[in-house]
Amino acid sequence: MKEKDRPVIGIVATRCRQDDPPFGEKWITYINSCYVESVSNNGGAPLMIPFSKRSTDGMRMLEFCDGVIFPGGTDLNPMLYNEEPTRQLGPIDPETDEYLAELMTEALVLKKPILAICKGMQLMNVLMGGSLYQDLGKRKKKTLSHHQLIDRSYPHHRVDFLENSIMREIFRQKSIYTNSIHHQSLRFVPKALRITGRTQDGVVEAVEGVDQPLLGV
């Protein structure tokens, strides 16, 4: 593939506070380098879309993207799915969540292919009319551990894939073992998304778009 023909894949950044002696605390916007390497090693040209207080900045960058990755992050603001916060809710960043929601909404309107990972999948589910468990302890069914305490490079539980799904096609297997670092999960999944992966306890681990090129894991 010629360099100019490589698809541009936008990777949406998140932000956090960081101490920077002797200048004090500051906000940084960043992406995990493994996303950059994965895109580059598979024929794409990675493009970081940084956090901005003007969502139109990110929307402008979307125009240059052939696909977009929305990675994980902190817990999602429950106000986005019309719920009050429970005591089990972890740290949230409402300003970042508002920016991510506006950016993903624009990507959906433009029908950009989206890979939504962890919080990204939760956001996609919410924006399309779904809801979340703010904490897996709220499920009435017996729930496996979904937040491993060992190194994240080790597998933690099995995920079973639906036949004729993107995940089944990618891995060419009915199931795989994967790591797991989340305490929230999809609750109500809208008709625009199809559930294609679950753990043995029924927790949703993969979805894909019914009429749009969307994949959530």
C-alpha positions in Angstrom: 0.0 0.0 0.0 1.3 3.4 -0.9 1.8 5.9 1.9 -0.7 8.3 0.6 -3.3 5.5 0.4 -3.1 4.5 4.1 -6.5 5.2 5.8 -6.4 8.0 8.4 -7.7 6.6 11.7 -8.6 9.2 14.3 -7.8 8.2 17.9 -9.8 10.3 20.4 -7.7 11.5 23.3 -8.7 11.9 26.9 -7.3 14.2 29.6 -6.1 14.1 33.2 -4.4 16.4 35.8 -0.7 15.9 36.2 1.8 17.4 38.7 4.6 19.3 36.9 7.1 20.6 39.5 8.1 23.4 39.8 5.2 24.7 37.7 2.4 23.0 39.6 -0.6 21.0 38.4 -1.7 21.1 34.8 -4.1 19.3 32.4 -2.6 17.0 29.8 -4.4 15.4 26.8 -3.1 12.0 25.8 -3.7 8.6 24.1 -2.2 5.3 24.9 0.7 4.5 22.6 -0.5 1.0 22.0 -3.4 2.4 19.9 -1.0 4.4 17.8 1.2 1.3 17.3 -1.8 -1.0 16.5 -3.1 1.4 13.9 0.3 2.0 12.3 1.2 -1.7 12.3 -2.0 -2.6 10.5 -1.8 -0.2 7.6 -3.4 2.9 9.0 -2.1 6.4 9.6 -3.0 7.3 13.3 -4.2 10.8 14.0 -4.7 12.0 17.6 -7.9 14.1 18.2 -7.1 16.0 21.3 -9.5 17.2 24.0 -10.7 20.8 23.3 -13.2 23.0 25.0 -14.5 23.7 21.5 -16.0 20.5 20.2 -15.9 22.0 16.7 -12.1 21.6 16.7 -12.5 17.8 17.0 -15.4 17.8 14.5 -13.1 19.5 11.9 -10.5 16.8 12.4 -13.2 14.1 11.9 -13.5 15.3 8.3 -10.0 13.9 7.6 -10.6 10.5 9.2 -11.6 7.3 7.4 -12.4 5.7 10.8 -12.4 6.7 14.5 -11.3 5.0 17.7 -13.0 6.0 21.0 -10.8 4.4 23.8 -11.6 3.8 27.5 -11.4 6.2 30.4 -13.1 7.2 33.6 -16.7 6.3 34.4 -19.3 7.9 32.2 -21.4 10.7 33.6 -24.8 9.1 34.4 -26.6 12.3 33.6 -26.0 11.4 29.9 -28.5 8.5 30.4 -30.8 10.4 32.8 -29.7 8.8 36.0 -28.6 10.2 39.3 -25.1 9.0 40.5 -25.0 6.1 42.9 -22.5 5.6 45.7 -20.7 3.0 43.6 -20.0 5.4 40.8 -16.3 6.0 40.2 -14.5 9.3 39.2 -16.1 11.1 36.3 -15.1 14.1 34.2 -18.4 15.8 33.0 -16.6 18.3 30.7 -14.7 15.6 28.9 -17.8 13.4 28.6 -19.7 16.3 27.0 -17.0 16.8 24.5 -16.8 13.0 23.7 -20.6 12.9 23.3 -20.6 15.7 20.9 -17.7 14.3 18.9 -19.2 10.8 18.7 -22.6 12.2 17.7 -20.9 14.0 14.8 -19.1 10.8 13.8 -22.4 8.9 13.8 -24.0 11.6 11.7 -21.1 11.4 9.2 -21.4 7.5 9.3 -17.7 7.1 10.1 -16.6 3.6 11.0 -16.2 3.6 14.8 -14.2 1.2 17.1 -15.5 2.0 20.6 -13.5 0.4 23.4 -14.7 0.1 27.0 -16.0 3.5 28.0 -16.2 4.3 24.2 -18.6 1.3 23.8 -20.6 2.5 26.8 -20.8 6.0 25.4 -21.9 4.7 22.0 -24.6 2.6 23.7 -25.9 5.6 25.6 -25.9 8.0 22.7 -28.0 5.5 20.6 -30.6 5.2 23.4 -29.2 2.7 25.8 -28.3 2.7 29.4 -25.6 1.4 31.8 -25.1 -0.4 35.1 -23.3 2.2 37.1 -21.7 -0.7 38.9 -22.0 -4.4 38.1 -23.0 -5.1 41.7 -26.4 -3.7 40.7 -27.1 -6.7 38.5 -29.6 -9.1 40.0 -27.8 -12.1 38.5 -24.6 -13.6 39.8 -21.7 -11.7 38.3 -18.1 -12.8 37.6 -15.1 -10.6 38.5 -14.7 -8.1 35.7 -11.9 -6.0 37.3 -8.8 -8.1 37.5 -6.1 -7.2 40.1 -3.3 -8.9 38.2 -1.3 -7.4 35.3 -3.7 -6.5 32.5 -1.6 -8.5 30.0 -3.1 -11.7 31.5 -6.5 -13.1 30.4 -9.2 -13.0 33.0 -12.4 -14.4 31.6 -14.0 -16.0 28.5 -16.1 -14.0 26.0 -18.4 -16.0 23.7 -19.2 -14.6 20.2 -22.4 -14.7 18.3 -22.3 -16.5 14.9 -22.0 -14.3 11.9 -20.6 -11.4 13.9 -17.6 -9.2 13.2 -15.8 -10.6 16.3 -16.3 -14.2 15.2 -15.0 -13.3 11.8 -11.9 -11.5 13.2 -10.9 -14.2 15.6 -12.3 -17.2 13.7 -13.2 -18.7 17.0 -16.5 -19.1 19.0 -14.8 -17.6 22.1 -11.6 -16.1 23.4 -10.1 -15.4 26.8 -9.5 -11.7 27.4 -8.4 -9.3 30.2 -11.1 -7.3 32.0 -10.8 -3.9 33.8 -14.2 -2.4 34.2 -16.9 -2.2 36.9 -19.7 -0.7 34.6 -21.4 -2.4 31.7 -24.2 -2.0 29.2 -27.7 -2.5 30.6 -30.4 -1.7 28.0 -29.0 -2.0 24.4 -31.0 -0.2 21.7 -32.2 -1.8 18.5 -29.6 0.1 16.5 -26.9 -2.2 18.1 -26.6 -5.9 18.1 -25.1 -7.8 21.0 -22.4 -10.1 19.7 -20.3 -11.0 22.7 -21.0 -12.0 26.3 -19.3 -13.5 29.3 -20.7 -16.6 31.0 -22.6 -14.4 33.4 -24.4 -12.6 30.6 -22.5 -9.3 30.8 -22.3 -7.6 27.3 -18.7 -7.5 26.1 -19.2 -6.8 22.3 -21.8 -5.0 20.1 -21.9 -4.0 16.5 -24.1 -1.6 14.5 -27.1 -3.0 12.7 -27.1 -0.4 9.9 -23.8 1.4 10.5 -20.1 0.3 10.6 -19.8 0.3 14.4 -18.0 -2.1 16.7 -17.9 -1.9 20.5 -15.7 -4.0 22.7 
